[in-house]
Amino acid sequence: MSRKRFSVVVTRRLPAAVEHRMAELFDVTVRDSDAPMSRDELIAAMQDVDVLVPTVNDRLDAAVFEQAGERLKLVANYGAGTDHIDVNAAHANGIMVSNTPGVGAEDTADMTLALMLSVTRRIPEGLSVMQTGDWDGWSPTALLGGKIGGRSLGILGMGRIGQAVARRARAFGMQVHYHNRNRLRPETEADLGAKYWSSLNQMLAQVDILTIHCPHTPSTYHIMNARRLALMKPSAVIVNTSRGDVIDENALTRMLRSGEIAGAGLDVYEGGAEPNPRLRALKNVVLLPHMASATVEGREEMGARVMLNISTHADGFRPPDMVIPSSL
């Protein structure tokens, strides 16, 4: 006897291969527009559906879950981060939440290194010179940057992404330091060549480049505030591919403008799609549009994990990537 086909609503357009496979497995409703749903549209979408597939742009708070229909039993998030979902409120309303942990770790680590190199080697400035036709030929003193080999790298958050960054950094000849809520096992530290710092403040004063890979939680909001940014060397560079709210963006902008921090590579912003406008004018800053995990392979793998979670739920079992409120 064939199982019932679950009704699934997807809040954003996904890669074509993912949408086609979902349509084969479930009764899927996909938006014609790629714009994020409004709050009213989200609530309407949750009225008569078994599964909702949201993305990072969809704010699912307690009030939204209280208005969900009785059929909705799973929110299968398309992405690893769940700070846009009130997981406790979902569970209080009998709705499970799943995510896609680890899928984009390697892609994000690649982009982290790309940002480090872009800032330290002044790649955007070089591109601008070529695009505007202002290049007069090679010069011994033109566009001098700094190498990353031999520099000290501080990693804030040593989960899957942080460890992937550490492996790459070691290949570049960097000295790897890290601060994490829990210390890694000795054999893992040895494999990564990483030195643990129990004090974030002490680590910040020692490193040449800081890269951030911690989740957005109440305890990490503005973890890099003005006081901590001031602990860093004036020659230091900061890279963020995690969540924008972990940095006090106004303080960072002010210190980049004054030369208290040498440079920054940012893929995420405190204001979401609205970076501090003063950042755009700074030559020592590289800004990307939240694209660290944006590879075809990664996004299709993410879709496959979403479908696995839905299918497992449809078969009467707990989704393998179920998010447990007490673990957040």
Salt bridges, closest charged atoms under 4 A:
GLU19 OE1 - ARG13 NH2 2.73
GLU24 OE1 - ARG21 NH1 2.68
ASP27 OD1 - ARG5 NE 3.15
ASP34 OD1 - ARG12 NE 3.45
GLU41 OE1 - ARG31 NH1 3.71
ASP48 OD1 - ARG71 NH1 2.95
ASP50 OD1 - LYS4 NZ 3.42
ASP50 OD2 - ARG71 NH2 2.87
ASP61 OD2 - ARG39 NH1 2.99
ASP83 OD2 - HIS216 ND1 3.40
ASP83 OD1 - ARG243 NE 3.11
GLU106 OE2 - ARG167 NH2 2.86
GLU106 OE1 - ARG168 NH2 2.66
ASP110 OD1 - ARG168 NE 2.73
GLU125 OE1 - ARG122 NH2 3.01
GLU187 OE2 - ARG185 NE 3.04
GLU189 OE2 - ARG183 NE 2.70
ASP208 OD1 - LYS233 NZ 2.86
ASP245 OD2 - HIS216 NE2 3.59
GLU270 OE2 - HIS222 NE2 2.67
ASP315 OD1 - ARG3 NH1 2.46
ASP321 OD1 - ARG305 NH2 2.76
